[in-house]
């Protein structure tokens, strides 16, 4: 069978101007027709759901999104924690605290320390971790990552990675070591902004990054996470490209579970300020989440601690399936947490971005129960993932 085109080829042909036009000018009739049906059949209909006409029906959209999510995921919300291995990075990403030109203390955790942090998180109840690292081939080598995975697995049954993109062959030993998921953010799908924001380092290569989830799938990862960092370019553009990317992966990586994440810009070292016109306001954030759910009923949706407690509490029941809780974004920080209160005992000068929701994992679990949702700490066993299995929860992402 001929190999299907990778997303980078599809991406260059996307009728993005036409889709943007639809997202701005969809009619009341068009929107009502989708809402009556209860789901979006394609990217054009998703574009209609981003429109001002659809915004006027936010309550109906939210009800539909909630219903679809409960139908496919029940009341379960999966909790995970990010574990930062290293904040060394050779890239300049103008919005990131780890960017190589930021004067922050740099550290790469020794494998023993990674294991110690994993034990601490296991003690808090977590059974699912996302190992995160900046991009530095010398400090965060493939061997190092493999050793970290092997050290974590006895304490943590479900592991995913958010690290520098690699070639398919380089991913193979990581899958063999027992890693289930790979997360990679495109950050922005707008090429001129991407170039402007990533002036130095291997991350400059937009299309190579774009095809990372497909290389990961080929290597055997069965949970794939993608996302855009909202605030870097116009939100409608990012939403349409992210949805198109997810739509493509759903068809071409059909044995993998897909997770989407839609973090919004937070303050970080380097003092990057998003342009006003690129910000995704709260109301449109909810609209985006619900529209995505009407297009992608089986995809996991991930919400990190970048968002405030009030927003998280409001939005989780509407369509979120995976959340991080009690997160630190500095390598080694969990060792300094008080195990009872789950508060850091010192300032965290080397973090990637500021956390907005500082509630502990136990507090988050209580809040979920109060909302009649069921906090779950562990994903299903990877052995359940087969072409014949029902959809499983996917890789979470942080950022
Ligand atoms: S976003 Fe990732 S690649 Fe860019 S500076 Fe931060 S850690 Fe490095």
Boltz pocket constraint, residues with backbone or C-beta under 6 A from the ligand:
constraints:
  - pocket:
      binder: B
      contacts: [[A, 88], [A, 89], [A, 90], [A, 91], [A, 92], [A, 93], [A, 96], [A, 97], [A, 98], [A, 99], [A, 100], [A, 133], [A, 134], [A, 135], [A, 203]]
      max_distance: 6.0
